[in-house]
Amino acid sequence: MGRTVTLSFSSAQYEGAEATETFTFEKLGIDEKMDDNALEKELDEIFHAWVWDKLNIFYSIVTTKEKDEL
């Protein structure tokens, strides 16, 4: 089966905001011979993309500027 990684998150703030999935390195396109630092960076990027996909969050940031008084 090869090497695997399990990604998981949960939120204490929002009920039901949790997920766990296990992937093979092959499915994620990760070279099993990658050095530990490169592997950690690659898995961190994969994890962040996976979480954003699972949460499916839509957001906006709105700023306002007060009008100058005449």
C-alpha positions as CSV (number, residue, x, y, z in Angstrom):
1,M,0.0,0.0,0.0
2,G,2.9,2.4,0.6
3,R,3.3,5.2,3.0
4,T,0.2,7.1,4.1
5,V,-0.6,10.4,5.8
6,T,-3.8,11.1,7.8
7,L,-5.1,14.7,7.7
8,S,-7.6,15.7,10.4
9,F,-9.1,18.8,11.9
10,S,-11.9,19.8,14.3
11,S,-13.2,23.0,15.7
12,A,-14.2,23.7,19.3
13,Q,-15.9,26.8,18.1
14,Y,-18.2,25.3,15.4
15,E,-20.1,22.0,15.9
16,G,-19.7,19.6,13.0
17,A,-16.6,21.4,11.6
18,E,-14.4,18.3,11.6
19,A,-13.0,15.8,9.1
20,T,-10.4,13.0,8.9
21,E,-9.0,11.4,5.7
22,T,-6.1,9.1,5.0
23,F,-4.2,9.3,1.7
24,T,-1.3,7.4,0.2
25,F,1.8,9.4,-0.7
26,E,1.3,8.2,-4.2
27,K,-2.2,9.7,-4.4
28,L,-0.9,13.0,-3.1
29,G,2.0,13.0,-5.5
30,I,4.6,12.9,-2.8
31,D,8.0,11.3,-3.3
32,E,8.5,8.9,-0.3
33,K,12.3,9.6,-0.5
34,M,11.8,13.4,0.0
35,D,13.9,14.7,2.9
36,D,12.1,15.5,6.2
37,N,12.1,19.3,5.8
38,A,10.8,19.2,2.3
39,L,8.2,16.7,3.3
40,E,7.0,18.8,6.2
41,K,6.6,21.8,3.9
42,E,4.8,19.8,1.3
43,L,2.4,18.2,3.8
44,D,1.7,21.6,5.4
45,E,0.7,23.0,2.0
46,I,-1.5,20.0,1.2
47,F,-3.1,20.2,4.6
48,H,-4.0,23.9,4.3
49,A,-5.6,23.3,0.8
50,W,-7.4,20.2,2.1
51,V,-8.9,22.1,5.1
52,W,-10.0,25.0,2.9
53,D,-11.7,22.6,0.5
54,K,-13.5,20.8,3.4
55,L,-14.7,23.9,5.1
56,N,-15.8,25.5,1.8
57,I,-15.7,29.0,3.4
58,F,-16.8,32.1,1.6
59,Y,-15.6,35.3,3.0
60,S,-15.1,39.0,2.3
61,I,-13.2,41.8,3.9
62,V,-14.8,45.2,3.8
63,T,-13.2,48.4,5.0
64,T,-14.8,51.7,5.2
65,K,-13.4,55.2,5.3
66,E,-15.2,58.0,7.1
67,K,-16.1,61.0,5.0
68,D,-14.3,64.2,5.8
69,E,-16.5,66.6,7.6
70,L,-17.1,69.9,5.7
